[in-house]
Amino acid sequence: MNVLMPVFLERLRSDHARFSKVLTVLKEQIGAVQRDQEPWAGWLEHLAALFEYIGEYPDMEHHPMEDRLFDCLVDHGLTPAERGLVERNLAEHAELTAATRRLSEEIQDLLSGTEVHEATLREDVLAYLSMQLAHMRREEEHLFPLAEKMLTSADWQALESKSRHLEDPMFHQRQARYQNLYQFVTAAD
């Protein structure tokens, strides 16, 4: 086994573990808001920070890294079903990025006082969070193991050489603009 394979995939899996935690905590909070157990305005800024974070790191760094992995995987004699799964995931990255931007704008509108239908926004955010979690689960359960099985040492070396090694701005760099979101998520532990 090539040592680069675990390093490359470990980075993706570590990102997923952090993203899952953030998304799950916020999904639970939206559920509490829907049950009128929490005020909407009380944590809306956390939601705004979440979408800024997703736009900055998962959408701009993590997903492109996965795209390179999946593009490499497509060249390795996949079955039609495997190819379809890879292509679906690649398409979902574009859909998720567009949804991140749209929801981020709606949340910012709400924060700035523009009239936004809160119930619809809540439903859209819940659907988005569910889609993100299901997307990562498919990668973890199907695509990452497929890559481990199919890719060669040379493939892993090429993928690693193209990686930018940027650190997660909330969990590793601890950027100030994500400090409240980080505390909110880690307090749920």
Secondary structure as the mmCIF struct_conf table of DSSP 4:
data_model
#
loop_
_struct_conf.conf_type_id
_struct_conf.id
_struct_conf.beg_label_comp_id
_struct_conf.beg_label_asym_id
_struct_conf.beg_label_seq_id
_struct_conf.end_label_comp_id
_struct_conf.end_label_asym_id
_struct_conf.end_label_seq_id
TURN_TY1_P TURN_TY1_P1 VAL A 3 VAL A 3
HELX_RH_AL_P HELX_RH_AL_P1 LEU A 4 GLN A 34
TURN_TY1_P TURN_TY1_P2 ARG A 35 ASP A 36
BEND BEND1 GLN A 37 GLU A 38
HELX_RH_AL_P HELX_RH_AL_P2 TRP A 40 GLU A 56
TURN_TY1_P TURN_TY1_P3 TYR A 57 TYR A 57
HELX_RH_PI_P HELX_RH_PI_P1 PRO A 58 HIS A 62
HELX_RH_AL_P HELX_RH_AL_P3 HIS A 63 VAL A 74
TURN_TY1_P TURN_TY1_P4 ASP A 75 ASP A 75
BEND BEND2 HIS A 76 HIS A 76
HELX_RH_AL_P HELX_RH_AL_P4 PRO A 80 LEU A 111
TURN_TY1_P TURN_TY1_P5 SER A 112 GLY A 113
HELX_RH_AL_P HELX_RH_AL_P5 GLU A 118 ARG A 138
HELX_RH_PI_P HELX_RH_PI_P2 GLU A 139 LEU A 143
HELX_RH_AL_P HELX_RH_AL_P6 PHE A 144 MET A 150
HELX_RH_AL_P HELX_RH_AL_P7 SER A 153 SER A 161
TURN_TY1_P TURN_TY1_P6 LYS A 162 LYS A 162
HELX_LH_PP_P HELX_LH_PP_P1 LEU A 166 ASP A 168
TURN_TY1_P TURN_TY1_P7 PRO A 169 HIS A 172
BEND BEND3 GLN A 173 GLN A 173
HELX_RH_3T_P HELX_RH_3T_P1 ALA A 176 TYR A 178
HELX_RH_AL_P HELX_RH_AL_P8 GLN A 179 ALA A 187
TURN_TY1_P TURN_TY1_P8 ALA A 188 ALA A 188
#
